[in-house]
Every structure is written in C-alpha cells, then in structure tokens.
Amino acid sequence: MNESSFNPVTDTIVDELRDIVGPSYVVYGDADKLQPYSHDEIPDRHYAHMPDVLARPRTAEDIAAVMKLANRDRIAVTPRGAGSGLSGGAVPIHGGIVLLCDRMNEILEVDEANMMLVAEPGVVTAEINERLAGTGLFYAGYPMSLETCSLGGNVAENAGGGKAVKYGVTSRYVLGLEVVTPTGEIVQLGGKLIKDVTGYSLVPLMLGSEGTLGIFTKITLKLSPAPRSSVDLLALFKTAEDAIAAVPTIMTEGGIVPTAIEFIDRNAVKLACDYLNETLPYQDAGAMLLLTCDGPTTEQVEREYEAIGEQCLAAGGIEVYVADNATTTERIWSVRRNIAEAAALLGEHQANEDLVVPPAAIAELVLGLEAISRKHDVFMPAYGHAGDGNIHTRIIKRPETSIEDWQAALPGVLREVYTLTARLGGRISGEHGIGHKRKAHMGQFVSEAYLDLCRSLKKAWDPNGVLNPGKIFDL
Ligand SMILES: Cc1cc2nc3c(=O)[nH]c(=O)nc-3n(C[C@H](O)[C@H](O)[C@H](O)COP(=O)(O)OP(=O)(O)OC[C@H]3O[C@@H](n4cnc5c(N)ncnc54)[C@H](O)[C@@H]3O)c2cc1C
C-alpha cells in the first residue's frame, strides 16, 4: 500500500458528497473557506496542508457513506473535531476530504440512574459539566482547552488535563463508542457497562488512536459524584528547582493525592499574565505550583489543603495562597489555561513539546530542560501537569535570532530534549499525540516490533489506508 498514491477529489465525488451530507455542508473550490481546516493549533505552519474538500456529516450513516466512497475511489479522509490539536492529527496531509464533526454536537442522554452520559463527538468538552450542573454528577475530564476542544478529539487523543492526578485521563471514563470503521461499517464497542469482557476490549484501543482506526459517532461516558468542596493553592517557590522537587514528595510523603499539581515556571506565568492583563504575585518567584484538593466535605478538603500547604512551605515554598471561592479559582486556572495561547502569539518559529516521564523523574526533566535552554540560548517556558510526570515546553526563537540560525539550531535542541526524556524512561507525548509532527521520532521511544504490530492492526482495519493516512507512523 503506497500512502502517497491517493486519487484527487473530482467534481463527481463532490456531487456525491453533497448528496450524502447535504449541499450546504460541503465546501469545495474556495481556498479562503478551506484554509482554516489546513492546520490545527501547532503554531508552525510548516505542518499545514490544504484539504481538497470539507464535508460536515450529521449522522453515523453519513460518515459510513463517505467512507465507502473513499474506499471505492481511494481518497484520503481526515476526521476533525474542533481543530485544537497540537500534533497535526486533524491536518489532511494527503489532501482529500476533511470530515468535520461539528454538526454532531448533541448531548443525547444524561442517565443519572447509571451515572452515565451519551454524547455526539462534536460536543464542546466544557458543555458536558454545564449540562450536568445541579445533578450532583460531573465529568472529570479537564483539558486546558475545554472551552474549545470537542469530546471526539478528546477520545482520539486520550486527552489528559488538569485533574488527571486524582481522576485520570479520558480513557478512564469512556465505556462505550459507536464507531464508523475505516471501511464504512457502523459498530458498537462497549456500552453502558462498568465491566465487560465479552471479547476483545476494543474501546481502550480506540482511545488515543488519533482518528486512524475509526470515527467516533456516539460516546458513552462514566460520570462521577461532583465534589462538594474544592480549594486551590498557589504555592510560590524561589526557584524552579525547589518547586519541581516538591512535586513527587507531596504525594509520596503526605499520603494525599491532590486533584491537580500543575507546575508553571516564571517565564510561562509571565507570558499568560501579560496576555490576560492579570497580576498574579509571581515577580519574586522562579516558579509556582497550582494545586487543587477536592472531596465530599469541607472538613476533609481543609485538612488536605492545610497539610499540602505545609508541605510546600517545608519544601522551600516562599508563600502559599489559598483560593477558596469561584472567582479566585477561575483567575488562577485561567492563567494556567492560557499559557499555550499566549506562547502561540510569539510567532510560528516554535516547537511545542509534550514530554512525559515517570513521576519521580519530573525534577530531573525540568532541570535538564533548563540546562538545554541555557546552553542553546533559546526561550523555553516550561509548564504542565507535573503531578502526572507530564511537562509541556515550547522551544521558541528569540527575536534577535535569524530564521536561518533558528532552523539550523532547532533539530539539535530537540535531539537533546528527546535524548534527556528517553534517558529518564519517558515518552515523546503524554496527551497531545504523535500526529505527523512527532512521527519521525517514534523510533527513539518504541521498538520496531511494536510499530510492526501497530502497522498490521492498521492494515487489517483499513486495508486501503484511507483513514487519516500518514499519522503516528508510516506504513
Ligand atoms: C490552549 C490549548 C490547551 C490544551 N490543553 C490540553 C490539555 O490540557 N490536555 C490535553 O490532552 N490536550 C490539550 N490540548 C490539545 C487539544 O485540545 C486536545 O488534543 C483535544 O483533545 C483535541 O480535540 P479537538 O476536538 O480539537 O480535536 P482535533 O484537533 O480536531 O483532532 C484531534 C485528533 O482527533 C481526531 N478526531 C477528531 N474527531 C474525531 C472523531 N469523531 N472520531 C475519530 N477521530 C477524531 C482527529 O483526526 C485528530 O487526529 C490543548 C490545546 C490547546 C490549543
């Protein structure tokens, strides 16, 4: 199977697409209208590629018909949610059809008796908890992009986020999926069941499959009892070293698993504060930890956050602020959520990285990144889900560096970043995925035997290789 030999989209195919999804839901021959679907949120437009046509299906049957057509004529199809991805997963690198799931945006059922919810893939993640308000239930997924990303994209990337230390990542909550296979069959995987060993567990296989094994059309989520009390702590540390060294010990020595432990170095806080015109007290701090405790009673949460606050001070914290009301909490989390947006404004000459290491190695990773940044004189704000061992860094060209020097330097910087991560037993992505952005580096982190298993799976499910080709690995 040759991944690059796809057929072009012809006028006849466009007419067929119009018949399937409706004439007003196809965009063709209009570069301005197609351009937004040529990229995701990777700032570097070098990763972009224009689609030939955009189709906006409403039902699983629409998608199945598109997949049958794509197989018949060997046309590439790239599923797309909200396009907030950071690895190029939704970028149609072979052109063809972009299948945008935005019209499939309904929460179909809130099943309080089973503590479950069924939704279509185009539902914006934040809408789930808005819908659950007042039910005593909540969905624990909390990607920092929750106001813009969609549930389908969260499943496809197995999104993590700000509450994963206690609640885990998306895969913990997906019980069932309706999926259109790459060849256009509609299948039900799993369902409203907490336990199910009726055959192979294919639901987990779909989590993180980046739109290469199937297109999700209905998603059944497990809900949790909403915590009745929640408090955030903002702990300031003189140096990044003090802050990051405190992270593993908070859990291992305190015997408490907080909901969130986010690390933000001074550069990252400053970027987001400037962007939001916010005035967090970061000026004297080299880094800060943002911690959340939540639980069923105020007393329990109070006990936990006081113990954690004391631990932060004992670990060298210079100040610990307590945010126990919705306004202050939102102010702090808004800073955390906007770091990526703020950094993206520094221009397209930057690499966004999503490194993950065993939790106890997090300090070594952050200090190693600082050393690489100093050695190469590149701007590298670091932040992220430190309690999960997951750090984001952006390697950003300084304004005074020429584009030529930057392009010559970046591969070397990345090599050192990845070598450090691999030495610590880490991996190249904790939550943003591989897409086509990181695919060339997979071999440094996984074996050829593993890749061969993935390739045989892909070939069995997608014999014509039409669904999101060129992502994660080459065939
Ligand atoms: C500011 C910012 C903050 C972020 N914070 C986080 C974070 O905290 N945690 C985190 O995990 N990520 C984060 N991300 C990355 C991104 O938001 C997530 O990867 C998100 O899950 C992508 O969802 P989306 O709907 O935008 O998907 P898209 O970008 O549209 O697509 C992502 C992938 O999903 C596939 N896909 C989309 N819909 C379907 C479907 N219905 N069926 C099958 N495949 C599909 C696409 O083909 C693609 O491979 C952040 C991004 C930004 C810009």
The ligand as a MOL file (V3000), in Angstrom:
LIG
                    3D

  0  0  0     0  0            999 V3000
M  V30 BEGIN CTAB
M  V30 COUNTS 53 58 0 0 0
M  V30 BEGIN ATOM
M  V30 1 C -4.6070 26.1010 24.5980 0
M  V30 2 C -4.6090 24.6160 24.4760 0
M  V30 3 C -4.5860 23.8540 25.6310 0
M  V30 4 C -4.5950 22.4580 25.5480 0
M  V30 5 N -4.5950 21.7190 26.7040 0
M  V30 6 C -4.6660 20.3700 26.6510 0
M  V30 7 C -4.6950 19.5930 27.8510 0
M  V30 8 O -4.6700 20.0920 28.9660 0
M  V30 9 N -4.7590 18.2590 27.7180 0
M  V30 10 C -4.7960 17.6420 26.5080 0
M  V30 11 O -4.8650 16.4130 26.4550 0
M  V30 12 N -4.7420 18.3580 25.3510 0
M  V30 13 C -4.6940 19.6950 25.3990 0
M  V30 14 N -4.6670 20.4260 24.2240 0
M  V30 15 C -4.6730 19.7400 22.9200 0
M  V30 16 C -6.0840 19.5250 22.2990 0
M  V30 17 O -7.0180 20.4580 22.7840 0
M  V30 18 C -6.5520 18.1030 22.5620 0
M  V30 19 O -5.7250 17.1930 21.8730 0
M  V30 20 C -8.0100 17.8270 22.1790 0
M  V30 21 O -8.3640 16.5560 22.6550 0
M  V30 22 C -8.2590 17.9110 20.6810 0
M  V30 23 O -9.6670 17.9650 20.4670 0
M  V30 24 P -10.2560 18.5830 19.1080 0
M  V30 25 O -11.7100 18.3680 19.1250 0
M  V30 26 O -9.7960 19.9720 18.9450 0
M  V30 27 O -9.5800 17.6130 18.0510 0
M  V30 28 P -8.8860 17.9360 16.6510 0
M  V30 29 O -7.6860 18.7920 16.8470 0
M  V30 30 O -9.8860 18.3780 15.6770 0
M  V30 31 O -8.4030 16.4710 16.2630 0
M  V30 32 C -7.5000 15.7670 17.0630 0
M  V30 33 C -7.4520 14.3140 16.6050 0
M  V30 34 O -8.6990 13.7040 16.8430 0
M  V30 35 C -9.1920 13.0900 15.6610 0
M  V30 36 N -10.6520 13.1750 15.7350 0
M  V30 37 C -11.4080 14.2830 15.9330 0
M  V30 38 N -12.7030 13.9450 15.9820 0
M  V30 39 C -12.7770 12.6010 15.8140 0
M  V30 40 C -13.8370 11.6410 15.7610 0
M  V30 41 N -15.1190 11.9870 15.9020 0
M  V30 42 N -13.5250 10.3420 15.5700 0
M  V30 43 C -12.2470 9.9560 15.4310 0
M  V30 44 N -11.2040 10.8070 15.4660 0
M  V30 45 C -11.4680 12.1090 15.6550 0
M  V30 46 C -8.5490 13.8640 14.5300 0
M  V30 47 O -8.4720 13.0930 13.3480 0
M  V30 48 C -7.1770 14.1550 15.1200 0
M  V30 49 O -6.3200 13.0660 14.9290 0
M  V30 50 C -4.6100 21.8270 24.2810 0
M  V30 51 C -4.6370 22.6030 23.1220 0
M  V30 52 C -4.6330 23.9810 23.2090 0
M  V30 53 C -4.6600 24.7780 21.9430 0
M  V30 END ATOM
M  V30 BEGIN BOND
M  V30 1 1 1 2
M  V30 2 1 2 3
M  V30 3 2 2 52
M  V30 4 2 3 4
M  V30 5 1 4 5
M  V30 6 1 4 50
M  V30 7 2 5 6
M  V30 8 1 6 7
M  V30 9 1 6 13
M  V30 10 2 7 8
M  V30 11 1 7 9
M  V30 12 1 9 10
M  V30 13 2 10 11
M  V30 14 1 10 12
M  V30 15 2 12 13
M  V30 16 1 13 14
M  V30 17 1 14 15
M  V30 18 1 14 50
M  V30 19 1 15 16
M  V30 20 1 16 17
M  V30 21 1 16 18
M  V30 22 1 18 19
M  V30 23 1 18 20
M  V30 24 1 20 21
M  V30 25 1 20 22
M  V30 26 1 22 23
M  V30 27 1 23 24
M  V30 28 2 24 25
M  V30 29 1 24 26
M  V30 30 1 24 27
M  V30 31 1 27 28
M  V30 32 2 28 29
M  V30 33 1 28 30
M  V30 34 1 28 31
M  V30 35 1 31 32
M  V30 36 1 32 33
M  V30 37 1 33 34
M  V30 38 1 33 48
M  V30 39 1 34 35
M  V30 40 1 35 36
M  V30 41 1 35 46
M  V30 42 1 36 37
M  V30 43 1 36 45
M  V30 44 2 37 38
M  V30 45 1 38 39
M  V30 46 1 39 40
M  V30 47 2 39 45
M  V30 48 1 40 41
M  V30 49 2 40 42
M  V30 50 1 42 43
M  V30 51 2 43 44
M  V30 52 1 44 45
M  V30 53 1 46 47
M  V30 54 1 46 48
M  V30 55 1 48 49
M  V30 56 2 50 51
M  V30 57 1 51 52
M  V30 58 1 52 53
M  V30 END BOND
M  V30 END CTAB
M  END
